[in-house]
Amino acid sequence: MLIIAVVVGAILGAAWGDAFGTVAGALLGWLLVRSHQQERQLAALREALKQLQIPTWRSSAQAPASSAEGGAAAGAAVASAAALPATGAGAGAGAGASPRARTSSPAGAALSAPDGADVSIARQSLQPSAASLDSPAQAAADTLWDSQPPSAWQDTRQESPPNAAPPAPPAPAAGWLRGWLLGGNTIVKAGVAILFLGLAFLAKYASEQVQVPVEVRLAGIAAVAVVLLGLGWRLRHSRPGYAQVLQGGAVAVLYLTLFVAFRFYGVLAVGPVFALMVLVAALAAALAVLQNAKALAVIGALGGFATPLLVSSGDGNHVALFGYYLVLNLGIAAVAWHKTWRALNLVGFAFTFVVGAVWGVLSYREAHYLSAQAFLIANFLLFNAILLMPARRLAQADSEQPSTGPHRTDAWVNGSLLFGLPTITFALQHGLVQHTPYGTAISALVMAALYVLMAGAMRSRPNLAVTFDASLAIAIVFLSLVIPFALDARSTAGAWALEGAGLVWLGFRQSRGLPRVFGYTLLLLAGVAMVWAMDRHGVPTTLFNAWFFSALMAAVGSFAAAYFVQRAVLSLQGEPTGRERAEALAEPLLIGWGTLWAVVAVGVQIDTFVRDPFTLAAWLVGVSAIALVCTVLSVRLDWPKVAFPALAHAPLLVLGVLASALDLARPTDGGGWWAWPLALATHLAVLRWAAPRWPAVAQRAVHALGVLVLAALGALQGRAVTNTWGDTSSAWPWLGWLAVPALLLMLLPRPATARRWPVSAAPSAYQGAASAALAAGLLLWALLANLISNGSAQPLPYLPLLNPLDLGVGVALLAVALWLRSDAARSALGERPQLTSAVLGVAGFVWLNAMLIRAFHHFGGVPFEVNAWVNSLAVQTGITLLWAATALVLMWLAARRAMRLPWMVGAALLAAVVLKLLLVDLSGTGTVMRIVSFIGVGVLMLVIGYVAPLPASGSSKEQGHAAG
């Protein structure tokens, strides 16, 4: 707000006329904002006084009846007065009254006697008792109203009763102007502002109309400022707020006069104006300390720091400039020894380092190194001392009046200095030493050591706990910056990861959250550095490279930090807090982060140094190694959650099987003959030691996936072996898929198999889910083999049912049937035998049709193609008779066993036969095959009607026979 007001005032002043108007407008804007800030302080003080007076008025209720009546009347008067809005007249009356009169009014300065009545009369009418007036709290209020230091009213509010009303919130921005005009010392504010403008108008008019030497005009303005200054000093005790406003305006006028005299009129030379401005700055600082007036100190500091800039001759003597600034900063330090004025400290900090940065960018040369370095170090140490000076008074107050509990207030801490000072100092230091080998890294190391020493000195002092944490954090930051400035980005990532793990360990050991936060941040930044290194330096060129080792260190650091979090969570006693529960989430996140970087490290190495067809084998070994490491850590450290990354090993093996099926002729190619055994052995190790630490659902899933991976590898390898024995339509390539899955499906449901590990660890996974998947795969294989293969098996002749393909289909269906009859299958299918019969029946029916078609192909010369089957009358007749015969057998068996559902299925098949006769076979009634179809189906239907009537609902076997 202050900067905006100064800029707006300068713009309006520039529009008014010349440079003099610009300066006048800027100073007027500054004065308006400062007045508003003082008004806010006064408003807060009024609220504090109201809180002080609440207990006094309430205690009067215990007085005799007459006093109670008077107190009630007074309370009503106070309430009505407090309800009235503050007016300019009321404020003025409050300002003009004596301090005793103002503080005795419960409504504050806004309450005034009507019709010019004496304030003391109103006070006596509102006053419940003399004791309440003479109470220590009231006396303290009188003193507070006159002195108005910022810390005084804050302390007073803290001593208010617990049930006192909270302070009123600050006025909204829309009412700022109204609050400034109508609140506080409105008359004084308006008077100073009007006087300032009047002097500016007078100077402008005199310069245009009156032929008075400019020296006389400027001397007259300076004389008015001196008069205002003397008047303010004289009224410092009776009217401190009024006096400080006068003195602040006088100091501003003196600065303005000296500046105009030098810059625009040339009345004063560089030396005299510089000395006079320094004198004015020193005078303002002295007045501020003597009167406890922070505004005067800030005005003096602003003028003192702006003086060399205003009177600069352009010779660029940086030693004189920064030597002068160092002297001013020593003065600020002297003030900070006695007062805690943040604004004053920030003025010195901002001017010193901003001007230093601008000079460094525009004018620094290597020849200036020693002097610039000396000034930078001196100001850095000085402002660190200024930052800690308020703690000295806090410790002194504690020694004089010890507190009952631990004292860890941070009200005195200046965050801008605490964190801004090392930041801008390191930036300037980098500019000084950037051309020196390892100069920035050494500077970061020195600053880290300095802040470590500071943290060590603060550790045993409770009142410095906040700055101890901050100093330790800053030391960690600079220690982390040493690495990137000393090493490249590839090495930086690994070092940051290890440092982050160390900070997490240190944070838990010292029970401090800040080091842990920095540790987590460094572990995250290590990943960012890895990405940056890859983008900047490209892929590695040697097998053992910095990027690979840094990625491994990032993984190791993440796992170590996760282990520290796990140990801290286990050591908790009682119900954990929300913060502890939130930090416990860091364990799985860090495990995932470390696993990610381990996988990335393996991937980059494989992508860079491994060529096809060995990529798959390398990936199998890499992911197996990561899973094995996680398993070993879980067992050796009794750490359950680190076993979870191994959960992904089995799904990755499934992806490996798919990749092998697409890219390789056989799984043993491309190093698979040694990579797959290692991967399967790792899978067994994971099942043995890591799986028991997972949820039951995850255990069953991984056990089942292992069987499927083994079956798929066996099927792929079998296909590769038999693929060269015949063409793709023969039986040999199809038989290679069958052997291993069918053998596994026959073995798994056996009770003897269930007693052996790993099946015994999760029987339902092997005999249920995995076996169901194998059964579905064998059924799909049987369907595709019947549709695609013609059954030839050269050099063997084709014999129905006795050829290799039909034998293979029979083995597949037998394996499925054995599993469907097992206890595990019945449990999985929910005791639904109809489903078992339906599956086997459909598979057998398809098989019969395929055998018929293959017989026509081999013995009738019908091509093994769909179009040939559709257009062949012999094939269509055979299919019709086969369907009718199948329906006959099914319905006859159903009738004998009094089973309605199978009979209905047979009837539906018979209906399909009739429909086929009408739609397909009827078109060829003149042919022998069509005649055979109709006659054969008709005879079969007659037989069905005689031997297989519909079983009665709920009928027994005997009832079925009787019906027949």
Secondary structure, 3 states (H helix, E strand, C coil): CHHHHHHHHHHHHHHHCCHHHHHHHHHHHHHHHHHHHHHHHHHHHHHHHHHHHHHHHHHHHHCCHHHHHHHHHHHHHHHHHHHCCCCHHHHHHHHHCCHHHHHHCCCHHHCCCHHHCCHHHHHHHHCCCHHHHCCHHHHHHHHHHHHCCHHHHHHHHHCCCCCCCCCCCCCCHHHHHHHHHHCCCHHHHHHHHHHHHHHHHHHHHHHHHCCCCHHHHHHHHHHHHHHHHHHHHHCCCCCHHHHHHHHHHHHHHHHHHHHHHHHCCCCCCHHHHHHHHHHHHHHHHHHHHHHCCHHHHHHHHHHHHHHHHHCCCCCCCHHHHHHHHHHHHHHHHHHHHHCCCHHHHHHHHHHHHHHHHHHHHHHCCHHHHHHHHHHHHHHHHHHHHHHHHHHHHHHHHHHHCCCCCCCCCCCCCCHHHHHHHHHHHHHHHHHHHCCCCCHHHHHHHHHHHHHHHHHHHHCCCHHHHHHHHHHHHHHHHHHHHHHHHHCCHHHHHHHHHHHHHHHHHHHHHHCCHHHHHHHHHHHHHHHHHHHHHHHHHCCCCCCCCHHHHHHHHHHHHHHHHHHHHHHHHHCCCCCCCHHHHHHHCHHHHHHHHHHHHHHHHHHHHHHHHCCCCCHHHHHHHHHHHHHHHHHHHHHHCCCCHHHHHHHHHHHHHHHHHHHHHHHCCCCCCCCHHHHHHHHHHHHHHHHHHHHHHCCHHHHHHHHHHHHHHHHHHHHHHHHHHHCCCCCCCCCHHHHHHHHHHHHHHHHCCCHHHHCCCCHHHCHHHHHHHHHHHHHHHHHHHHHHHHHHCCCCECCECCCCCCCHHHHHHHHHHHHHHHHHCCHHHHHHHCCCHHHHHHHHHHHHHHHHHHHHHHHHHHHHCCCCCHHHHHHCHHHHHHHHHHHHHHHHHHHHHHHHCCCHHHHHHHHHHHHHHHHHHHHCHHHHCCCHHHHHHHHHHHHHHHHHHHHCCCCCCCCCHHHHHHHC
